[in-house]
Structure formats: C-alpha cells, structure tokens
Amino acid sequence: MAEDHLSIDSVQEMLSQQSYISDRPLATVVFLALRLGRPIFLEGEPGTGKTEISRAVAQALGRRLIRLQCYEGLDTAAAVYEWNFAAQMLAIRAGEASGEKVALKDQLFGPEYLIERPLLQAMRPQPGGPPVLLIDEIDRTDEPFEAFLLEALSDYQVTIPELGTIKAAEPPIVILTSNRTREVHDALKRRCLYHWVDYPSFTRELEILNARAPEASETLSREVVAFVQRLRSEDLFKKPGVAETIDWAKCLLALDVLELSPEVIADTLGAILKYQDDIARLQGMEAQKILTEARQSLEPA
C-alpha cells in the first residue's frame, strides 16, 4: 500500500491487520508521519505497545525494520559504524608478507572493512522502499548522543571521516520511543510528531487480547482484562502493561484455565508482575478482593 494513498482509517485498518489495535489519535500520528516524512516520538509506560507499532508499520508496508536499542554510553561505533579492525590488521600483515605496500586510506578504509550499524543501515536503499528505523528507549542514552541524533535526523545523513557524508536517498520512517525515565531534550521532541501512549481502556484492551490470543474464551478474556485493569489502580512498583496482559492470557491457556480463581492467580502472578514486592502484595486475600471487584465491574449496571 503506497503511503500517498493512505487515510487515517486505512492506517488504523492496516495496523489491525497486523494485530495492532490502535486508537484514532495514534493512527492519525502514524498517518501524518508517513504523509509528511516526520519522525514519531512515542512516550509512555513500558508495555503499552510503543515498540510493537514499529513492527506493525514495517510489516504492513512491506519494509525492513531496523532497530537501534539505546542504552547508557551508546556512541557512534554502536549506532552508526565502526571499522573491522581485525580484518584491517590481517590486510596489513598480508601486504607485509607479500612485500606490497598497503595504502591505508584507499584500501584499509574502504567499504569492505566498514561494519554498518543501525543508523547507517537506515540511510542505505532497502528492498521495498525506505526502512522503518526504530530508535528504542531513547531516554536511556545521554545528552551528547541526543544532540548527534538530532543532527542526523535533521538531514537524514551521517558522516564517516574516511568516506565522507552518506545521505539517505529516501528518508527512513523513524519511530523513537521513551519510557520517560528522564526527560528527553525539547529540541529532539520538536523535530518529531509527539504522542503519549497510555494504558488502553477496557474495550480496547479486550480487542487487543482478542487479536493476539484469539483462542481464549470470551469469559476468560474479559476476566483477564478486568483483573489487570483493576490491578493497575494498586500502588505497585511496576504496573502491568498490555504485553503482560497478553502473556498472562497465553499462560492461562497453556494451563487449560477456563476462568480465574485466587489459586490460579497466585500460581501465575509472575506472568503479570515482575517484582517480588508487588507479587507479595497480591498473595492471599488481596488477590481474591481484586478478582471480586473485577468481576463486579463486568456485571451489567
């Protein structure tokens, strides 16, 4: 599907075909990014589907997905390129053994010794059209890398001193995500179309679960979503995201569970909660209380 022929409704539909159930505001941001060639900046809690939308967009458009996973201390060697030092040394030794003089600039710093990292790969032509470049968890990097990234995304080009400037013939589709562990600089956000990805409503989370775990019964799916939605109102160190909802439902299916019970919840809490303090809070009567309240929320008013 060509981006020029897309509409907001068709974007929402193409994402749903990839089992990604988006609301209209998010579909609008994706539509505008594709139409205007602007990067998307997605911010929100972990597990709300920020990373997954990149996969859905890439698959829907038939593009390659290139992922740059950010972390503290990320530099150009990991993000853009580095030279294959071992291969260069072998070339030097081979030249010395044969008596040939190795021209450092012309031979040792040629394309055959270049190791391309995600940002450089995204500037290269790809089969099917410009790739989807996912810059995941940008909030884990530091400000110098943010400044470098801002420059790279402004002109969609990177510079390699030994080879010169490499500019993308067609800009990649760029999606940045942040879990908001720290504030990202306003200059980078201004370059992008911003969207806050929140926890979904009960109805949309149920749609997501039905799309990702269609084998689950309607009763089990509704109980799972209601329980997780109620659980998010608790004072937890790490609230479960949509990813945990899906994982938990799949675990329950593997155990042939037909409906929730306090015993089943106690046995499978590790699928939705990832910290022992949170798990300890949900043991015993607390799980029963939340389950009761979740079921009450499902009853007709």
HUTA-V916356 format. One record per run of one state. SS is the DSSP state (hx for helix, st for strand, lp for the rest). FROM is the first residue (numbers start at 0). LEN is the number of residues. If there is no record, write none. Layout:
ss:from:len
SS:FROM:LEN
SS:FROM:LEN
This chain:
ss:from:len
lp:0:2
hx:2:3
lp:5:2
hx:7:9
lp:16:7
hx:23:13
lp:36:2
st:38:6
lp:44:7
hx:51:10
lp:61:3
st:64:5
lp:69:6
hx:75:4
lp:79:1
st:80:3
lp:83:1
hx:84:14
lp:98:5
hx:103:5
lp:108:2
hx:110:3
st:113:3
lp:116:1
hx:117:6
lp:123:8
st:131:5
lp:136:1
hx:137:3
lp:140:2
hx:142:13
lp:155:1
st:156:4
lp:160:3
st:163:4
lp:167:5
st:172:6
lp:178:7
hx:185:5
lp:190:1
st:191:6
lp:197:4
hx:201:11
lp:212:5
hx:217:14
lp:231:10
hx:241:13
lp:254:7
hx:261:10
lp:271:4
hx:275:6
lp:281:3
hx:284:14
lp:298:3
